[in-house]
Amino acid sequence: FAYNNPNLKMSKSNVIYFTPQVGESWSDWGGCFYYKRGTTVTVHIAVKLGTSNRVRVFNLPVGYRPSATVVAWGGGADGEVPDFSFCETYDSGDVMVKSNSQYALILYSFDVFA
């Protein structure tokens, strides 16, 4: 992870792990976490959703939210068929994820400005 890179000058305390509100964190894929470095927020979602519906998995706190909707694509698979996952992060902080396979692996970054 980012704190393993000495050039970024980050520590584990900068990384905030969270439990998804739907499904379960998939620790084999790194779990669910976010961090902020300067004005850049990075979100990592590794989750077994338990549904193929679009669901809210988390709400980012104030200071970590984008000023407009951020859309990201990632991977997903059910062990047999590779798939994609889709994520929307709103200025309200809501992080919505959809994956037909019910598994999502998404890593994305965006800038926030004070």
C-alpha positions in Angstrom: 0.0 0.0 0.0 0.9 3.6 -0.2 2.6 3.7 3.3 5.0 1.1 2.0 6.4 3.7 -0.4 8.9 5.9 1.5 8.8 8.6 -1.1 5.1 9.3 -0.2 6.1 10.0 3.5 2.9 8.3 4.8 2.4 6.0 7.7 -0.3 3.4 8.5 -2.0 6.0 10.6 -2.9 7.9 7.4 -4.9 4.9 6.1 -8.4 4.6 7.4 -10.0 1.2 7.0 -13.8 0.9 6.9 -16.4 -1.9 7.1 -18.8 -1.7 4.1 -22.4 -1.1 5.0 -23.4 -3.9 2.6 -21.6 -7.2 2.1 -18.2 -7.8 3.6 -14.7 -6.5 3.2 -12.6 -8.8 1.1 -9.3 -8.9 2.9 -7.8 -11.2 0.3 -8.0 -8.2 -2.0 -6.7 -5.7 0.5 -10.0 -4.7 2.2 -11.7 -1.3 2.1 -9.8 1.8 3.0 -9.2 5.5 2.1 -6.5 8.1 2.7 -5.8 11.7 1.9 -2.4 13.0 0.9 -2.5 16.8 0.3 -5.7 17.4 -1.7 -5.8 13.9 -3.2 -8.1 11.3 -1.7 -7.6 7.7 -2.7 -10.3 5.0 -2.1 -9.7 1.3 -2.3 -12.8 -0.9 -2.3 -12.5 -4.7 -2.1 -15.9 -6.1 -1.2 -18.1 -9.1 -1.6 -21.5 -7.3 -2.0 -23.8 -10.2 -1.7 -26.1 -8.6 -4.3 -25.8 -7.6 -8.0 -27.9 -4.4 -7.2 -26.3 -1.0 -7.0 -25.8 -0.4 -3.2 -24.3 2.2 -0.9 -21.2 0.7 0.7 -19.9 3.7 2.6 -20.1 7.4 3.2 -16.9 9.4 3.1 -16.6 12.0 5.9 -16.5 15.8 5.3 -13.0 16.8 4.0 -12.7 13.6 1.9 -15.7 14.2 -0.4 -15.5 15.2 -4.0 -17.0 18.5 -5.1 -18.9 16.7 -8.0 -19.7 13.1 -8.7 -16.7 10.9 -9.4 -17.1 7.7 -11.4 -14.7 4.8 -11.4 -14.6 1.3 -13.0 -12.9 -1.7 -11.5 -12.7 -5.5 -11.6 -14.9 -8.1 -10.2 -15.3 -11.9 -10.5 -17.2 -14.7 -8.9 -14.4 -17.2 -9.2 -15.5 -18.4 -12.6 -16.4 -15.5 -14.8 -14.4 -12.2 -14.9 -16.5 -9.1 -14.6 -16.3 -5.4 -14.0 -17.5 -3.3 -11.1 -18.8 0.3 -11.2 -18.5 3.0 -8.5 -20.0 6.4 -8.1 -18.9 8.8 -5.3 -21.2 11.8 -4.7 -20.5 15.2 -3.1 -22.7 13.9 -0.2 -20.0 11.3 0.5 -22.1 8.4 -0.6 -20.1 5.6 -2.3 -22.3 3.5 -4.5 -21.1 0.2 -6.1 -22.5 -2.2 -8.6 -21.1 -5.5 -9.8 -23.0 -8.2 -11.6 -20.7 -10.8 -10.1 -21.3 -9.4 -6.6 -17.5 -8.9 -6.1 -15.9 -5.5 -6.6 -12.3 -4.4 -6.6 -11.9 -0.7 -7.3 -9.0 1.7 -6.7 -9.5 5.4 -7.6 -8.3 8.9 -6.6 -9.8 12.4 -6.9 -8.8 15.9 -5.7 -10.7 17.8 -3.0 -10.2 21.5 -2.6 -10.9 23.5 0.6 
